[in-house]
Each structure stands twice: as structure tokens, then as C-alpha cells.
Amino acid sequence: MKDKITVLLADDHTLFREGIKAILRDEPRIELVGEANDGREAVAKAGRLHPDVVLMDIAMPDLSGFEATRRIRKENPKTKILILTMYEEEEVITRCLNAGAAGYVLKDAPRSDLIHAIYTVSRGGQFLSSRALKKVVKQHVKFSETSATGYERLSDREREVLKLLADGLSLKEIAQLLMLSVKTVDAHKTNMMRKLDLHDRSEVIKYAIQQKVIRLAPLRGESKRLADDARETEKP
């Protein structure tokens, strides 16, 4: 078990970074290991520091948060990206998820939401602020009837693989959990994605959210309790 969750903060506004740093200092299990003033610096520092979580703004000079997220995820697959922004438009949220972000928190969210989001994504989960979640659901509402029919066509094993992939597990971890070979799990994943017409993990996550296959992190009322629980629970 790691003693602390390491975090890299990427935002071009100095005063905002100072506020986030003050919040993180109060969390004994979170350690801020670096700061970046733009997207290119965020990519470089993520490659050098290998943080568990990057708090990423979208609108930054030199290199956008979208592209920085994509590059970090490609170079450091174990690093989770948590978008921290003021934008709540549907296309922006979708673009972030497609780039590989594991979470999306609005800058006016309660402090407890941010802390719980960090714990959640660091452990392989996903976190969307309530307003962001509503936008995602609204965007995909027309897809509901078609996707529901597709879900019915999945085998029990394909449904298990769908849920575990959406929960953030790797093929090797799923294979160990289900006591199958990695090759067999990969075959189930391929069949599942073909039946549902999904093309990458971000689409699997969005589909699982829509179908309520996975439960998103609770908001506000339960956030502090779960964050406290996380401090006492060993990281898998």
C-alpha cells in the first residue's frame, strides 16, 4: 500500500493553484508533488514524476488540457487524469472522456467533491460532477433504446467484462478476478464491444453509466464519509 496519493496540479492561474494547494495540504493521504503552468509542462512533469493523479485544467497556454491528457495517458497509462474546469458543455465533457480522463469536476464544486474525486480515480474508478453527469446522460439519451437492446444480447460473461472494464480494471486484473486467461477475457471484450458498437474504453464507461452498470461516486452528502473511509482502507 502506498502511503500517499501523489498529485500533479496543472493550471495556468497562480491564485487558483494556491487555493487548491491549501485544500490538499489538509489531506494527510494526498501529496502534491508538482505544479504546471501549461499543458506542455504538465506532460513533461507527469513523465518525470509519475503522479497517481493529475488535476488538469482545459484552457491552458501552449498545449491544451485535451491534448495534454491524451499524451499523458499514452506515455503514463497508470496516471489518472481528473479534469478540473469551469466548462460544463456536453461536447467539452465528451472530448475530455475521449482523451482518457477518468473524472470531471467543476471548479465551483464543494471541496469534498474534489477530495473524493481524487480518491476515486486514484483507485481506478470514475467521477463526474452532478451537472457534468446530467450533460453526458442528456447527450446520449437518444442512444438509450438502441443500447438497451444491445445489452440484452450480451452473454453473462460479456456483461461481467463490461462492468469490470468500466470500473477501470485491466485485462490481466479481470482475468485474475474471473479466473480466466487474458486471451479469453480479450475475446469477451472484443465480442462485447462489437455487439454494442463501442470503440474504446471511454465509450465503454459512458455506456456503463447510461445503463447503470456502474454506480458513480456519491456526491456531497456521502463524499466526506467515503473520503474518510478511503484513508483507512488499503489501496488495492
Helices and strands as residue ranges (DSSP letters): E 5-10, H 14-25, E 30-36, H 39-49, E 53-56, H 65-75, E 80-85, H 90-99, E 103-106, H 111-122, E 127-128, H 130-139, G 141-143, H 144-152, H 156-166, H 171-178, H 182-196, H 201-210, G 220-222, H 223-232
